[in-house]
Amino acid sequence: MTFKEEILQGIPNELPVKKEYDTTINHAPKRKDILTKEEKKLALQNALRYFEPQHHATLLPEFREELNTYGRIYMYRFLPEHKIYARSINDYPGKSEQAKAIMLMIQNNLDHAVAQHPHELITYGGNGAVFQNWAQYHLVMKYLAEMTNEQTLAMYSGHPMGLFPSHKDAPRVVVTNGMMIPNYSKPDDWEKFNALGVTQFGQMTAGSFMYIGPQGIVHGTTITVLNGFRKIKKEPQGGLFVTSGLGGMSGAQPKAGDIAGCVTVCAEVNPKATKTRHSQGWVKEVISDLDQLAKRVKEAKENKEAISIGYDGNIVEVWEKFDEENIRIDLGSDQTSLHNPWAGGYYPVGLSYEEANEMMANNPKQFKTEVQKSLKRQVEAINKHTAKGTYFFDYGNAFLLEASRAGADIMNEDGKNFKYPSYVQDIMGPMCFDFGFGPFRWVCASGKSEDLLKTDEIATQVLEELKKNAPEEIQQQMQDNITWIKGAQENKLVVGSQARILYADAEGRMKIAEAFNKAIKNGEIGQVILGRDHHDVSGTDSPYRETSNIYDGSQFTADMAIQNVIGDSFRGATWVSIHNGGGVGWGEVVNGGFGMVLDGSLDADRRLKSMLFWDVNNGIARRSWARNDGAIFAIKRAMELEPHLKVTIPHQVDPALLKD
């Protein structure tokens, strides 16, 4: 079968040959056995409903074995014969160019060079899934190949409910992931209902088909590291940044450190993840001996090298060793997946990777105890470093939250607030999000590197022109992104699709998109797919990360994210998504995203101006109402630029009136 024939076939009528379990790739850890005997029967019924009854007797024992062995039914037999990667949009079968673009993005998320656990359909974060099983993949791709621009595909947590009549300005796909009734949104609820095959954790850009490999977070991490050094009034050269995690999103950290110009040490317990990032050039050196690591770091600091070092081991050992050796850490953080601490997101010190995985599956109660002991030990070491002057921040991975739940010494004397800030509270919120700057990204649908180069040039020209008349308040943000985009090619940031990211405000996003659309119309480049990380100005309500610098009490509400995705839907997005969970955990955040295809048409020009303006200014308005100074400035400026925008501005209250 050709690629197109296999896509159009959907779920095959004849069963493919059962495949051997591939031990050469990085697999998801075994999930804990959480279903009752009756619930396991229900999970099997749920899985078998994708297939003709004549196949049930053959598939039943196979699916039962997967459920018992891995804790989930992935349907490995139905792994596609075709290689999964972002092809040129012209290589996909279909009646709708918009649908073809979505197929391209789905395949990019599952590319072996991009996805963390590709055979389990998990893109990053340990459990951030595109689909629950391979039947869903086949069915979705077939639906997209058949879709017209008068239809919309409704997707419920990876499951394609079906194609419904709509119209050309409606989204081609509407995605929901993990949207639970609130009382059923605890971590064990995810384990249970995901095992049943009725919901999934879409993370942020995993389940919304907008992940572009670790480049997506390299830029944000670069901005964070640069501003972190600015905050402590120190140049990055010769400075030391210590963190952990080389998996999906976290794998960007050492590359960002290289670009910022500091010495970076990033620990990782999974040798396969370390090997992948080293082979991709995202980490320059790998060291597995603590004494050797300490010696190399001292040397690098002395010589002011821009060097990234992956430590093949546990981060707790690094913090403790550097304390013993009196190695000064300037910036410290952690980007292990602590939103998912009991199922592979964090590995406790004192156990090998294999031992931890075995305990996780077979003795989850003891594993939780070991994780919490490890967190307490890690915080103890971090506290010793901060007493010497280290600036430590939570990287939005729920490190502070889970450390507090473990009983670590992480709280202020008031017992309510953490000792250390979230990076959004200190850096990204007041410096970027409040002013409307967030992770705007695009993918060249042609798959041509020359198209990406051309879009880089266009974006640079637009930003340089905008900077000429930009207010002083956003000059630094503009310059950081001009510097970034100019160096994007030499830093070899592409993994998977021909994609790029930069932080831009609403005006910047619209101007860049408008210039792209014009270039497409003139035949200079092929179609472009716009998107963003959910980790943005408006997309996400997350009290411990994206909205952690909201102090009016509304950080625990989710109106902004819901309003955002609804507003994007009727303003021209090609597809939209809304998720429970992502970044900081199931039940802790609601986040939404979009994708938009530019094809050079007048329709695309109309949609981009309408949707991108709303997509950013919705969040600025909410941040302004929370009395954030930067957002008040930004929304007033937006109203000057767009006379149809009328936003309620808060009146400030004299603090003296509120004194007891």
Salt bridges, closest charged atoms under 4 A:
GLU6 OE1 - HIS82 ND1 2.90
ASP33 OD1 - LYS40 NZ 3.17
GLU38 OE2 - LYS41 NZ 3.47
GLU39 OE2 - LYS192 NZ 3.14
GLU62 OE1 - ARG77 NH2 2.68
GLU65 OE1 - LYS18 NZ 3.78
GLU81 OE2 - LYS19 NZ 3.37
GLU97 OE2 - LYS100 NZ 3.15
GLU120 OE2 - HIS27 ND1 2.68
GLU146 OE2 - LYS142 NZ 2.53
ASP169 OD1 - ARG606 NH2 3.20
ASP169 OD1 - ARG607 NH2 2.71
ASP188 OD1 - LYS32 NZ 2.69
ASP189 OD2 - LYS186 NZ 3.40
GLU191 OE1 - ARG72 NH2 2.90
GLU285 OE2 - ARG296 NH2 3.01
ASP291 OD1 - LYS321 NZ 2.56
GLU299 OE1 - ARG296 NH1 2.88
GLU305 OE1 - ARG296 NH2 2.88
GLU320 OE2 - ARG377 NE 2.70
ASP323 OD1 - LYS388 NZ 2.64
GLU325 OE1 - LYS298 NZ 2.82
GLU325 OE2 - LYS321 NZ 3.36
ASP330 OD1 - LYS234 NZ 2.77
ASP330 OD2 - LYS301 NZ 3.99
ASP330 OD1 - ARG328 NE 3.98
GLU370 OE2 - LYS373 NZ 3.48
GLU402 OE2 - ARG405 NH1 2.83
ASP409 OD1 - LYS419 NZ 3.19
ASP426 OD2 - LYS231 NZ 3.77
ASP434 OD1 - ARG623 NH1 3.82
ASP456 OD1 - ARG500 NE 2.96
GLU464 OE2 - LYS486 NZ 2.77
GLU465 OE1 - LYS468 NZ 3.14
ASP480 OD2 - ARG230 NH1 2.95
ASP505 OD2 - ARG637 NH1 3.92
GLU507 OE1 - ARG637 NH2 3.19
GLU514 OE2 - LYS609 NZ 3.31
GLU524 OE1 - LYS454 NZ 3.72
ASP533 OD2 - ARG441 NH2 3.96
ASP536 OD2 - ARG509 NH1 2.90
ASP536 OD2 - ARG532 NE 3.49
ASP541 OD1 - ARG622 NH1 2.46
GLU546 OE2 - HIS535 ND1 2.55
GLU546 OE2 - ARG545 NE 2.91
GLU588 OE2 - ARG405 NH2 3.04
ASP603 OD2 - LYS168 NZ 2.96
ASP603 OD1 - ARG606 NH2 2.96
ASP605 OD2 - LYS609 NZ 2.92
ASP615 OD2 - ARG532 NE 2.67
GLU642 OE2 - HIS644 ND1 3.12
